[in-house]
């Protein structure tokens, strides 16, 4: 997507230096900083400390990390060590393990002399595939928005609520939840987006709002507690969120607070859609609540908030009393029964084992 006049992906290889570069998301929207990732520790820190975040982008970053490691030392031992270290950085988004497995399964059978080149090529392909996957999610999701728009008065916007940032910054490009929005705008359908701020890290306020602003999409930033009220008053036509891991039977794990939005949507008859690239499906897991590991992050993310001070510097401020500990589960699980549909790159399906198996027959039944 464009930043100013320039098209950016969220991760790329610099043509001149050959180095992997990312947008360091810790500073947005206040500062736009691009940094190089060079060592294995750089990549691991970038994922763990959320310089990059969002399930698909975490996977793409891990793929590039393996490619860089193979240039340095293409041995089996190094491949396994890198796999372990990177896989331990964040536990919930399955795209991380998916990308690491893709890389290791490709590289293991190859002679060491061929690994660096093959790894580099596959990392670039994973990024390109992510872009195309998200574009197709937009193509399919657009049809849902088009149907809702057709039931509204001419010119009246379709009101879409989204949670966290499942935008282009969370992927390589397009975003998952935002791709249908971009496609709707291109198709001339008026939309308006309710952007949940998404405490504690405020990905909605910092990142989704920045994306909406940059693309000129009408939106309002709302506190996380406002969604239910807006739904009760008919101000939300649909919800679209992303996901970090969706089980084979359609339970959806996503940023903490997603479940509460799904409950409110269900109670108010508001359709609740999940934008789901296929690498985010964990075919080995059925019951999301029992089986998906939920990342527990530092309590300081709850007791402190980052923002820009009057003098322009970006800083943390404490919002709770000294000594009060923060509790910080980073994700929750929305049971499949609360999900209206899954928007995948192959089309839209019911959130159920049958629905997913219908779109991905080659993967159904995997363990
Ligand atoms: O903790 P984050 O910012 O990595 O969480 C991101 C989300 O929860 C997104 O909704 C999810 O990864 C889908 S991104 C297309």
Boltz pocket constraint, residues with backbone or C-beta under 6 A from the ligand:
constraints:
  - pocket:
      binder: B
      contacts: [[A, 52], [A, 53], [A, 54], [A, 55], [A, 56], [A, 93], [A, 163], [A, 164], [A, 165], [A, 166], [A, 167], [A, 170], [A, 171], [A, 175], [A, 176], [A, 177], [A, 203], [A, 241], [A, 242], [A, 243], [A, 244], [A, 254], [A, 255], [A, 275], [A, 330]]
      max_distance: 6.0
